[in-house]
Amino acid sequence: MEKGVFESYMRRAKFLANGEYVTGYQRGLRRHFHGVSFGTDAEHTQWLSLQADETRAEQGRGYLDGFNGKEPATTL
């Protein structure tokens, strides 16, 4: 991912209404952009597992979208 795309996605994510999704998305996007130098493997695994947690599923969904380099979701 090019730096300009990364920065654009990070800015766009800030304007989403669901803060839980945004928190996960921005962290996942950082992991996608910076690779293993951002966070630990244990943290990465923990963030991926949030989708199965009812109370934190939106954070997990956001993390996965960001980690996969997708544009931030506009509808939640």
VENBELPE-V54551 format. One record per backbone hydrogen bond with DSSP energy under -0.5 kcal/mol. NH is the residue of the N-H (numbers start at 1). CO is the residue of the C=O. Records with the same first field share a line. If there is no record, write none. Layout:
NH = CO + CO
This chain:
6 = 2
7 = 3
8 = 4
9 = 5
10 = 6
11 = 7
12 = 8
13 = 9
14 = 10 + 11
15 = 12
16 = 13
19 = 17
22 = 18
23 = 19
24 = 20
25 = 21
26 = 22
27 = 23
28 = 24
29 = 25
30 = 26
31 = 27
32 = 28
33 = 29
34 = 30
35 = 31
37 = 34
38 = 35
39 = 37
44 = 40
45 = 41
46 = 42
47 = 43
48 = 44
49 = 45
50 = 46 + 47
51 = 48
52 = 49
53 = 50
54 = 52
56 = 53
57 = 53 + 54
60 = 56
61 = 57
62 = 58
63 = 59
64 = 60
65 = 61
66 = 62
67 = 63
68 = 64
69 = 66
70 = 65
